[in-house]
Amino acid sequence: MTLDKKTLALLACPLCKGRLVWNAEQQELICRGDKLAFSVRDDIPVLLVNEARELTNEELEKLPS
């Protein structure tokens, strides 16, 4: 799956309402503020906080800005 800039601009973190970053390598949407990674299943973003994966500081540093 690829997300275009227009679609990505419409999506927001369900917890803080902040901007999400697309991580194509892991196929996840990342919220840097809450350190959460939201999976994408069957081309549908799963923006549920209880299903999000917590990220370490190390993982966040490796992501592009």
C-alpha positions, 0 to 999 in steps of 0.5 A, spaced: 500 500 500 502 507 498 499 513 501 499 519 497 500 526 501 492 528 500 490 522 503 495 522 509 493 529 510 486 527 512 488 522 517 490 523 524 492 520 531 486 518 534 489 519 541 492 526 540 489 528 533 496 529 531 499 528 524 501 521 522 507 519 518 507 513 513 512 508 514 512 504 508 517 499 510 513 497 516 506 498 513 504 503 519 502 509 520 506 513 526 504 518 531 511 521 533 507 525 539 504 518 542 510 514 540 505 509 537 504 505 530 498 503 527 497 498 522 494 497 515 490 491 514 487 490 507 489 497 505 485 500 511 488 504 516 487 501 523 486 507 528 485 504 534 489 506 540 488 499 543 491 495 537 497 500 536 504 498 537 508 502 542 515 505 539 521 505 542 525 512 542 530 508 538 525 506 533 523 513 532 530 516 531 530 511 525 524 513 521 524 519 516 522 526 518 
